Amino acid sequence: MATDKADKVVAEKFDRVFAGFLDGIPSPMSKLVRVFTSSTFTDTTTERNSLMEEVYPALKEYCRETHGLDFQVVDMRWGVRDEATDDHMTTQLCMNEIGNCQRLSMGPSFVAFLCQKYGYRPLPSEILSTELDLLKKTLRDAREDVTLLETWYIEDANAVPSLCILQPISSILVNFNNKRIPKLQEQDASAWWETEGKMQKLLRKAARICYEKGRFTHEQMHNYFMSVTEREVINGILKAKHQKEHCLCYVRHINNINMNQLRSASRFVDIAQNQVDVEAQKLLSNLRDERVPSKLDVVNIKRFTIEWAGRDGIDVQFHADYLRQFCADFYKNITQMVDSAMEKHAKYRDRAFTEILQHLHNGQMVSSAFYGRDTELAIAQNYIRSSSNLPLVCYGENGCGKTSIIAMIATMLREWLCKERKCKPVVVLRFLGTSPESSSITQLLISVCDQIAYNYDPELRGQAPAELSKLFSHFKRMTMLATGDQPLVILFDSLDLLSKVDGAHELLWFPPTLPPNVKLVISTTPGASNIFKTMKRLVEVEEQYVQVPSLGQELALTVVSEWLKTAGRTLSQRQWELVTKALSKSTLPIFVKLVYATVRRWKSYSRAQDTLLSQSVHEAIHALFDRTESQHGKLLVSHALSYITAARSGISDSEVEDLISLDDKVLDDVYQYHLPPVRRIPPLLWSRIRADLPGYLSERAADGVIVLNWYHQQFREAAIERYFKNLNHLQMTHSSIADYFLGIWGGVPKPFQYTEMQKQRFGVVENEGLADRKVPKQPNMFHSKDGSEVRYNTRKLNELPYHLLRAGRHEELLSKCLFCFEFLHAKVRSFPLQAVLSDYEDATSLLTDNNTKKQLGLVADALRLSARHPYMLAFELVGRLLPLIAENDRVKMLL
């Protein structure tokens, strides 16, 4: 009975998604296992290094080979040296990352290591102004000096309600970040720890008094005593849903901690005034022994007891058995959670379902921040409800808000259509260029025909022909299935982002007139391609064109004001004047969004030189890049964003981390001042960059994983202009990505040079070292352990030819991809034919050798003719190409 009910729920969800509803639909099925590991800064360093070296690479391999999932770990303390960060933002960043893991992860999302140390208890980075006033009054009544609090906490009236913000350390102790002069840096670091300690005492004393007098709740008071680790556990376990499926906790107890070696002991237990910090231990015990077990099933908590060893407490040799067992348990627990999550989601594994769902969620997201545009929506409403048999064309310059209007039409049209008559519209929504299946006309139409068939005649699913002219006719025939009770509305956003392959831009596929009960709304940018000109010839009625203007100053100001209100922010009078002035230059929605993103960060006390606004979209994007580079390091940011910009379909978070971990220029910069236990980029660094680019990098599904790509074309163009002016850097970027997908460094130590600074600081004698970067191997296909199942490495198969071609590595492109049977066979089995052919077309358009181009054409023609029998590719190719091998050396190599 329960199974029937579950099947019914699944069927209803499928029906809703295929009908194009934007509400009441499931979350997209994740392609990602993303686990946040929570620990104190020092007490599990050995364990976390073991995981980084041994377990994470194995889990990455398991997830990829068994389930086609990407595996990522967010360890915000690994590879990071200082607990205190200048801007006090690490705690908030950790909370955001926990939220990301819970939102994105398939199965496990949070692992806590709770041992005998409660950990770092930072000052709150912000306090409600009314609360701090009460605390300061309480302290004054107790004859305490509050000057320190008044120096370090400054009121920000732009927050609603207003907050007092803990100032960046270097704004007062100017050498706190000065790594070039270690002596001055040490002085300021030591001054900060002393200052922080004094402020903590004051705030805790005041909070305790306020609680005793009934002015504070226990929770308000506890906020001033809480460690970062407890805050993480509250969000990651105590407040989480379905903890049994997503959370794990490892508890390690060390017997006989040697308190005579305070320095070593302080890594494992909280020390205050040279003795155990009783207050911290009490808080830890309450969390570890009571609150976590009350929420987490006993099978989700693993306990270990070990003995103190030698001077350091934990010794890799002495504790080898424990570390081996710990790693084995960790691997087993995570894989079991992933397996059961995949089993639970197996019902939703349908390629068309996944594709449609992605576009519906995109529509949901885009329309959620929509304001105004009444004129354009009224025109759309009249069109949708009319008997017109012509398409409606929305046009306007890049960034004018066409995508938002398309998303809003998709959201509203059921209400419009069903107001006067009962009907069940089918909505086909595609944001073109946002997924591989919406980027080429062949794959787009096959996917759209599949969705239409599901709703009108399920027997026609999977029947779309691959041959172009037949596919175009099939698409037009499918639209004729619409009825008065079940009208069909097709929405295609950004026609210009379709690949030009197969004459997509000539619009031979486009229906200039529509059957009854069908509506087609598209958006395009005049000047971005020839599409608009061609469209004008196909649809000659002027009323069918809706120009989308920029917002206009009044609406733009309202939008910024509403967004600020939603974020709990406002601006001072002077700052509003600056916004008004900037919006007199441009009111394109993309510019308005960039203005909002800038002013949202402004404090009421921000100095004039820190409240400058750009005057154009182009300038604003470069200002954003400038700010991100100065905050996180020019080399790291420019290389990370180069990889994203150069990729064919985008790059996943773990691929960004892998590529940077192979990039010695960046690692030399990051590790100027210390030597890492594993030569990889600390995950915290990439997380911080991503957090500073919200809304500009979008997450999309491609090749079975979640990849990052620029949300808007203008960001891509600005990144190309900024980072690829130097053509050598462009070629090197493509070459690095090609090396990665060739698997050159998978399980192979990569050489690196020690820098002069490292040699001086750490007494390194050698010039060169070798380090395994823990990046994955890249076979063309993965086999399950028993060999019964084959899974294709679609990331490699899609990206590798593209990068070898653009890296100028043409011989490898030909021998390892285009004339390599193993590669070709894997690609034909795992991709639509058009995706395979586009590699040959791409190479033909960029290579100069005519003989090679001729042979590429021969293989492409043979593939077209073999399309019906991909499982018999070897026979088909031999039959068609064998007579040609005498004069075609490369074709011979393929066979």
BELTASUL-V624331 format. One record per pair of residues at least 12 apart in sequence whose C-alpha atoms are under 6 Angstrom apart, sorted by the first residue. I is the first residue (numbers start at 1). J is the second residue. D is the distance in whole Angstrom. If there is no record, write none. Layout:
I & J & D
I & J & D
//
This chain:
18 & 451 & 6
19 & 426 & 5
19 & 427 & 6
20 & 427 & 5
20 & 428 & 6
22 & 360 & 6
30 & 106 & 6
31 & 69 & 5
31 & 705 & 5
31 & 706 & 6
32 & 69 & 5
32 & 70 & 5
32 & 71 & 6
32 & 105 & 5
32 & 106 & 6
33 & 71 & 5
33 & 105 & 5
33 & 106 & 5
34 & 71 & 6
34 & 72 & 5
34 & 73 & 6
34 & 101 & 5
34 & 105 & 5
34 & 109 & 6
35 & 73 & 5
35 & 74 & 6
35 & 109 & 4
35 & 110 & 5
36 & 74 & 5
36 & 109 & 6
36 & 110 & 5
37 & 75 & 5
37 & 111 & 5
37 & 112 & 6
38 & 112 & 5
39 & 113 & 5
40 & 119 & 5
42 & 267 & 5
43 & 267 & 5
43 & 268 & 5
65 & 782 & 5
66 & 784 & 6
72 & 654 & 6
76 & 684 & 5
78 & 682 & 6
79 & 682 & 5
86 & 168 & 5
86 & 169 & 5
87 & 168 & 5
88 & 125 & 6
107 & 246 & 5
107 & 337 & 5
107 & 338 & 5
107 & 341 & 5
108 & 246 & 4
108 & 247 & 6
108 & 337 & 6
109 & 246 & 5
110 & 236 & 6
110 & 247 & 5
111 & 247 & 6
111 & 248 & 5
111 & 249 & 6
112 & 249 & 5
113 & 249 & 6
113 & 250 & 5
114 & 251 & 5
115 & 251 & 5
115 & 252 & 5
115 & 253 & 6
116 & 269 & 5
117 & 268 & 6
117 & 269 & 4
117 & 270 & 5
118 & 280 & 6
118 & 284 & 5
119 & 227 & 6
120 & 227 & 5
121 & 226 & 6
121 & 227 & 4
125 & 166 & 5
126 & 164 & 6
126 & 165 & 5
126 & 166 & 6
127 & 163 & 6
127 & 164 & 5
128 & 163 & 4
129 & 162 & 6
129 & 163 & 5
129 & 164 & 5
135 & 206 & 5
138 & 206 & 6
139 & 206 & 6
152 & 166 & 6
152 & 167 & 6
153 & 165 & 5
153 & 166 & 5
156 & 603 & 6
156 & 604 & 5
157 & 604 & 5
158 & 569 & 5
158 & 570 & 5
158 & 571 & 5
158 & 603 & 6
158 & 604 & 5
159 & 569 & 5
160 & 568 & 5
160 & 569 & 5
173 & 188 & 6
175 & 188 & 6
176 & 188 & 5
176 & 189 & 6
204 & 224 & 6
207 & 221 & 5
248 & 300 & 5
249 & 301 & 5
250 & 301 & 6
250 & 302 & 5
250 & 303 & 6
251 & 303 & 5
252 & 303 & 6
252 & 304 & 5
252 & 305 & 6
253 & 305 & 5
254 & 305 & 6
254 & 306 & 5
254 & 307 & 5
254 & 308 & 6
255 & 307 & 5
255 & 308 & 6
256 & 308 & 6
257 & 308 & 6
264 & 312 & 6
359 & 430 & 6
363 & 407 & 5
366 & 404 & 6
367 & 404 & 6
367 & 407 & 6
367 & 408 & 5
389 & 513 & 6
389 & 514 & 5
390 & 513 & 5
390 & 514 & 6
391 & 520 & 5
391 & 521 & 6
392 & 521 & 5
392 & 544 & 5
393 & 521 & 6
393 & 522 & 5
393 & 523 & 6
393 & 545 & 5
394 & 523 & 5
394 & 546 & 5
394 & 547 & 6
395 & 523 & 6
395 & 524 & 5
395 & 525 & 6
395 & 547 & 5
395 & 548 & 6
396 & 525 & 5
396 & 547 & 6
396 & 548 & 5
397 & 525 & 5
399 & 590 & 5
400 & 550 & 5
400 & 588 & 5
400 & 589 & 5
401 & 589 & 6
423 & 485 & 5
423 & 486 & 6
424 & 486 & 5
425 & 486 & 5
425 & 487 & 5
425 & 488 & 6
426 & 488 & 5
427 & 489 & 5
427 & 490 & 6
428 & 490 & 5
429 & 491 & 5
430 & 492 & 5
431 & 493 & 5
432 & 493 & 6
432 & 494 & 6
432 & 497 & 6
433 & 497 & 5
433 & 498 & 6
439 & 498 & 5
439 & 499 & 6
440 & 498 & 6
440 & 499 & 5
441 & 504 & 6
446 & 464 & 6
472 & 509 & 5
480 & 515 & 6
482 & 517 & 6
483 & 517 & 6
484 & 517 & 6
487 & 517 & 5
488 & 518 & 5
489 & 518 & 6
489 & 519 & 5
489 & 520 & 6
490 & 520 & 5
491 & 520 & 6
491 & 521 & 5
491 & 522 & 6
492 & 522 & 5
493 & 522 & 6
493 & 523 & 5
494 & 523 & 5
494 & 524 & 5
495 & 524 & 5
505 & 531 & 6
512 & 538 & 6
512 & 539 & 6
550 & 587 & 5
550 & 588 & 5
551 & 587 & 5
552 & 587 & 6
560 & 596 & 6
582 & 615 & 6
591 & 617 & 5
636 & 666 & 6
650 & 707 & 5
650 & 708 & 5
650 & 709 & 5
651 & 707 & 5
651 & 708 & 5
652 & 706 & 6
652 & 707 & 4
652 & 708 & 6
658 & 775 & 6
661 & 680 & 5
661 & 681 & 5
679 & 773 & 6
680 & 773 & 6
696 & 711 & 5
697 & 709 & 5
697 & 710 & 5
697 & 711 & 5
698 & 711 & 5
703 & 794 & 5
703 & 795 & 5
731 & 807 & 5
734 & 803 & 5
734 & 807 & 5
735 & 807 & 5
738 & 800 & 6
738 & 803 & 5
738 & 804 & 6
741 & 778 & 6
741 & 796 & 5
741 & 800 & 6
743 & 777 & 5
743 & 778 & 5
746 & 775 & 5
746 & 776 & 5
746 & 777 & 4
748 & 772 & 6
749 & 770 & 6
749 & 771 & 5
749 & 772 & 4
750 & 770 & 5
750 & 771 & 5
750 & 772 & 6
751 & 769 & 6
751 & 770 & 4
752 & 768 & 6
752 & 769 & 5
753 & 767 & 6
753 & 768 & 4
754 & 767 & 6
754 & 768 & 6
780 & 793 & 5
781 & 793 & 5
801 & 813 & 6
819 & 894 & 5
820 & 894 & 5
821 & 894 & 5
//
